[in-house]
Amino acid sequence: MKLKIFQFEVKPADVDANEQQIAHYFENDVTEETDCVVLPEMWNNGYALEQLETLADQNLARSLPFISKLAQHYHVDVIAGSVSNKIEGKIYNTAFSVNKEGQLISTYNKVHLVPMLDEPSYLTGGQQVPELYTLSHNTKVTQIICYDLRFPELLRFPARNGAQIAFYVAQWPSARVNHWRALLQARAIENDMFVVGANGCGDDGNTRYAGHSMVINPNGEIIGELDDQSGVLTVDIDVEEVTKQRQSIPVFDNLKLDLYK
């Protein structure tokens, strides 16, 4: 499975510019061999939180057709990062994925909102855990958002049910890039699975974002990583490594679910 992560500087409150950036990456970097493309968190409006009441998408009415068209044209699955998105009058940080036919195959609303960025004043937290879903090549995956990375309980459910890859989409700050790397590796090691971290970069005037999008194998080893600049990371993933790792270190066979509190 050939995977590409698009790491770029999201322009706050400028969905037109951000869509143009994404379209440019697709045009210049997606090839016939590409199976899956991954985008960062909040790529439509960034962290222009005070403006989201008027700028947020409405039930993915703009974001989904935009991504679906790209997925169909380039014949790739798209882990479409996340967008600010209004549902029944409340604004969520909504992650979604689309298959090669342009069909919506997963949505997830960020559960844990970041108090350090005052997210709870502008966003509503999701009320459902991330689910397991399947990409076009029958790979079982799940998708989680940024601050959720600090809560390992969220990944345990889809991992226990067979997820082979966890996609974490983020706007993770440079000040805590060491946490980003360590936590992504921990999630891979403790769940015997691939972990993909797709982060933004640049400075929006309030926060400098770390970049360092990366792919980690089930043994916790970083097999591809960008620096803090805009760019594309291309990695080949052999999902059979998950099966081998889970046979070698059978974490899920050894869980004591009746014992844990």
C-alpha positions in Angstrom: 0.0 0.0 0.0 1.6 3.3 -1.2 0.7 6.1 1.1 1.3 9.9 0.7 0.9 12.5 3.5 0.5 16.1 2.4 2.0 18.4 5.0 1.4 22.1 4.5 0.7 25.4 6.1 -3.1 25.8 6.5 -4.2 29.4 5.9 -6.6 30.6 8.7 -10.0 31.6 7.5 -9.1 31.0 3.8 -10.8 27.8 2.5 -10.2 28.8 -1.1 -6.4 29.0 -0.6 -6.3 25.8 1.3 -8.3 23.9 -1.3 -6.0 25.3 -4.0 -3.0 23.9 -2.0 -4.5 20.5 -1.7 -5.5 20.4 -5.4 -1.9 21.4 -6.3 -0.5 18.5 -4.3 -2.8 16.0 -5.9 -1.9 17.3 -9.4 1.8 17.2 -8.8 2.4 14.3 -6.4 -0.3 11.6 -6.9 0.7 8.9 -9.3 -0.9 5.8 -10.6 0.9 3.8 -7.9 -0.6 5.9 -5.1 -3.2 4.1 -3.0 -4.0 6.5 -0.3 -3.6 10.3 0.5 -3.7 11.7 4.0 -4.4 15.4 4.9 -3.9 17.3 8.2 -6.4 18.6 10.7 -8.7 21.6 10.2 -7.5 22.1 6.6 -10.5 24.3 5.5 -10.3 27.2 8.0 -7.4 26.3 10.3 -7.7 27.6 13.9 -9.6 30.8 13.1 -11.8 29.8 15.9 -13.5 33.1 16.5 -14.7 33.1 12.8 -16.0 29.6 12.6 -19.6 30.5 13.4 -19.8 32.0 9.9 -16.9 30.1 8.1 -17.5 26.5 9.2 -18.7 24.0 6.6 -22.3 22.8 6.9 -22.6 19.0 7.2 -19.6 18.7 4.9 -21.6 20.3 2.1 -18.4 21.9 0.6 -15.6 19.7 1.9 -17.0 16.3 0.9 -17.7 17.1 -2.8 -14.3 18.7 -3.1 -12.5 15.6 -1.7 -14.8 13.2 -3.5 -14.0 14.7 -6.8 -10.2 14.4 -6.2 -10.6 10.8 -5.0 -12.5 9.8 -8.1 -10.2 11.7 -10.5 -7.0 10.3 -9.1 -8.5 7.0 -8.1 -7.2 7.1 -4.5 -8.6 6.7 -1.0 -8.4 9.9 0.9 -8.0 10.2 4.7 -9.4 13.7 4.5 -7.9 15.1 7.7 -10.6 17.1 9.4 -12.6 20.3 8.9 -14.6 22.8 11.0 -18.1 21.6 10.4 -21.5 22.7 11.6 -24.1 20.0 12.5 -27.5 21.0 13.8 -26.2 24.4 14.9 -23.1 23.1 16.7 -19.5 23.4 15.3 -17.5 20.2 15.4 -13.9 19.3 14.3 -15.0 16.5 11.9 -12.6 14.0 10.4 -13.8 12.0 7.3 -12.5 9.6 4.7 -13.5 8.9 1.1 -12.8 5.9 -1.1 -11.6 5.7 -4.7 -15.1 5.9 -5.9 -15.7 9.2 -4.0 -17.9 7.6 -1.4 -17.9 8.7 2.2 -16.7 5.8 4.2 -16.1 7.3 7.7 -16.8 10.3 9.8 -15.6 11.1 13.4 -16.0 14.2 15.5 -13.0 15.0 17.8 -13.9 14.0 21.3 -11.2 15.7 23.3 -11.1 19.5 22.9 -7.9 21.4 23.7 -8.3 23.7 26.7 -4.9 25.4 26.0 -6.4 26.7 22.7 -9.8 27.5 24.2 -11.4 25.0 21.8 -14.3 24.3 24.2 -15.5 27.9 23.8 -15.9 27.5 20.1 -16.3 23.8 19.3 -18.5 20.9 20.5 -16.9 17.6 21.4 -17.9 14.4 19.7 -19.8 11.8 21.7 -18.7 8.6 19.8 -15.4 6.7 19.7 -13.6 6.3 16.4 -14.8 3.3 14.5 -13.1 0.7 12.4 -13.6 1.0 8.6 -12.1 -0.5 5.5 -10.2 1.1 2.6 -10.5 0.1 -1.0 -7.8 -2.6 -0.8 -9.5 -4.2 2.2 -7.1 -2.6 4.8 -8.8 -2.0 8.1 -8.1 1.4 9.6 -9.4 4.1 11.9 -9.0 7.9 12.1 -8.4 10.1 15.2 -7.7 13.8 15.7 -4.7 15.6 17.3 -5.3 16.0 21.1 -7.1 12.7 21.1 -3.6 11.2 20.7 -3.1 11.8 24.5 -5.9 9.4 25.3 -4.9 5.9 24.4 -8.3 4.5 25.3 -9.7 5.8 22.1 -7.5 3.7 19.8 -7.9 0.5 21.9 -11.5 -0.2 20.6 -10.8 -0.2 16.9 -7.4 -1.8 17.4 -8.9 -4.7 19.4 -11.4 -5.1 16.5 -8.7 -5.5 13.9 -7.6 -2.1 12.7 -4.2 -2.4 11.0 -3.5 1.4 10.6 -4.4 4.3 12.8 -4.4 7.7 11.1 -3.8 10.7 13.5 -4.5 14.0 11.8 -3.3 17.1 13.6 -2.1 20.6 14.0 0.4 19.7 16.7 2.6 22.6 18.0 6.3 22.7 17.7 6.7 23.4 21.4 5.6 19.8 22.1 7.0 17.9 19.0 8.8 15.4 21.4 5.3 14.5 22.8 4.0 14.0 19.2 6.7 11.6 18.3 6.7 9.6 21.6 2.9 9.3 21.7 2.6 8.1 18.1 5.3 5.5 18.7 3.6 4.4 21.9 0.2 3.9 20.1 2.0 1.8 17.5 3.9 -0.4 20.1 1.0 -1.0 22.5 -1.4 -1.9 19.7 0.9 -3.8 17.3 -0.1 -1.7 14.4 1.0 1.0 11.9 0.4 4.6 13.1 0.4 7.5 10.6 0.7 11.0 11.9 -0.3 13.8 9.4 0.5 17.2 10.9 0.4 20.8 9.7 3.3 23.2 9.7 4.1 26.9 9.6 2.9 29.7 11.9 -0.6 31.1 11.9 0.3 34.1 14.1 -0.7 32.3 17.4 0.9 28.9 17.1 3.9 27.4 15.3 3.1 23.9 14.1 5.6 21.1 14.3 5.3 19.4 10.9 7.2 16.1 11.3 4.5 14.0 9.8 5.6 10.4 10.1 4.8 6.7 9.6 5.6 4.2 12.4 5.6 0.4 11.9 4.0 -2.1 14.4 7.4 -2.4 16.1 7.5 1.3 16.9 10.1 2.2 14.4 9.8 5.4 12.3 9.9 4.4 8.7 9.4 7.8 7.2 9.3 11.4 8.5 9.2 14.9 7.2 10.9 18.0 8.8 9.0 21.1 9.8 8.5 22.4 6.3 5.8 21.8 3.7 6.3 18.6 1.8 5.0 15.2 0.8 5.9 12.0 2.6 5.6 8.8 0.6 5.8 5.4 2.3 5.1 1.8 1.3 3.2 -0.1 4.0 3.0 -3.9 4.2 0.0 -4.5 6.4 1.0 -8.1 6.8 3.6 -6.8 9.3 0.6 -6.2 11.6 -0.4 -9.8 11.5 3.2 -10.9 12.2 3.7 -8.5 15.1 0.4 -9.5 16.7 1.5 -13.2 16.5 4.9 -12.4 17.9 3.6 -10.1 20.7 -0.1 -11.2 21.2 -1.2 -8.1 23.2 -4.9 -8.6 22.4 -4.9 -12.2 23.4 -3.5 -11.3 26.8 -5.9 -8.5 27.7 -7.7 -8.9 31.1 -10.8 -6.9 30.3 -12.7 -8.4 33.3 -9.9 -7.2 35.6 -9.2 -3.6 34.5 -11.0 -0.7 36.2 
